[in-house]
Amino acid sequence: MAVKQGERVVLRTEKISSDGSCIARTSEGLVVFVPGALPGEEIRGRIIRKKREYAIAEPEEILLPHPGRSTPFCPLYERCGGCQLQHAEYSLQCSLKRDIVRDAFERIYRGTFPDIPSCEPSPREQNYRNKGSLPIGNAGGKTAAGYYARRSHDIVPVTSCPILAKEIGDLPGTVSGILSSLGFPPYDEKSGKGLFRHLILRCGTGTGNVLISLVAARRLSKAEHERAEHRLVPLLRSQCPNLRTVTLNYNFSRSNVIVGESTETLFGDGLIEEELSPFRFRFDSTAFFQVNSEQAARLYETAAQMAGAGGSGKVLELYSGIGTLTCFLARDASSVTAVEEWLPSVERMKENVEANGMSGKIKILPGPVEDNIRSLSGDFDTVVVDPPRTGCSREAVRSILDMAPRDIVYISCNPATLARDASIFRQEGYSPVEIKCFDMFPHTVHVETAVRFSPGGVSAGAGKGENWVHRR
């Protein structure tokens, strides 16, 4: 008999899914996602959602725990949706993330791929995040910043966060208290009314710089602006000695996009600096920068080695951001052409390239990847891409393949879209010869992956699938 919503069941979990849940199956074969479970566990749970093709079960008792199960260190873990894997020992987390990447290649890529080594652990398991983006809302009549509860947009107020870097870990509670005391109205997502909708905290773990940005849903009135300049900023400076800058970002949309296109500086120069040895970078509140600085340096070193595997040459880098990976690539390449769409990041990249002594080796092309890549000739030895979670557009993938580079290096934070694009590369004869995973986000289900594709077959120790031969 098929299970029903609300029914209690005993399940044996199998592999982990991309959202951090574990997959189990009922005796009838129905797939059940079990958040908070680990592979190979026996759990008693309640079906809280039943669909035609799957169900979700809330675990009530772990009958047979995984030997790698641990006690979460954060008191908000059961409520907050920021972390998904605190119930797993850290070594197990790294193993599970490698499994997520492997599963994506098996399900979506479906070709031969090399063995995937163990996921590179983060140098820090806690206090690693140099950035926090916290929604702001009303909690008990007071302004509060926090994280969304799991599977909802209900805000769980946060006073301190143990995965944020120590420089900013206690600032969610501090800023919330100041905003509430000054009477700034929090944003209401349902009505679209209120003022501040997000708190963005950034720091340089290698420099100590701190940036605080408040995202506003509308323009501040004259009185509100004066209150922000003459009361809010002094209070923030008194509570945060390393504060370098405070900005206001304006986002008038009714979407889930966090930041808007307009930013105003209330204090400082609007920027922050970070070190990724041997380089130093400046960026603003809206720019992309990997949230784990120490691990980012390891990732970029690996990507640069992959790009130079066939010898130094001409490199095309797409989705270049503020020039972090760009500088690592330019160190060994003869030249790098960097493409970036977000104009504030383009300006920062120009400054960073010059400050790091790379101006003679890097050419910067502003604008969308799809617009720029059409006009580029195909004489690049290596193409390096680090796209958003959605992956590369079909047009970008097609243009890369038309260039017929010696190698393609693909950095991704989404194994599913990585495997999807890899399957397109495969059809044109490009196979993965190196796959390396990096834990950029301890205690979450997310994983960063770097892959080098080359024409021809894969390296020894390949995974399941068929071998593809380069067709050119």
ABEGO torsion letter per residue (X at the ends): XBBBBGBBBBBBBBBBBAAGBBBBBBAAGBBBBBBGBBBGBBBBBBBABBBAABBBBBBABBABBBAABBBBABAAAAABAABAAAABBAAAAAAAAAAAAAAAAAAAAGBBBBBBBBBBBBABABGABABBBBBBBBBGGBBBBBBBBBGBABBBBBABBAABBAAAAAAAAAAAAAAAAAGBBBBBAAAGBEABABBBBBBBAAAGBBBBBBBBABBBBAAAAAAAAAAAAAAAAAABAABABBBBBBBABABABABBABBBBABEAGBBBBBBOABBBBBBAABBBBABAAAAAAAAAAAAAAAAAAEBBBBBBBGAEAGAAAAAAAAABABBBBBBABAAAAAAAAAAAAAAGAAAABBBBBEBAAAAAAABBAABABBBBBBBAAEBBAAAAAAAAAAGBABBBBBBABAAAAAAAAAAAAAAGBBBABBBBBBABBGBABBBBBBBBBBEBBBBGBBBEBBBBBAX
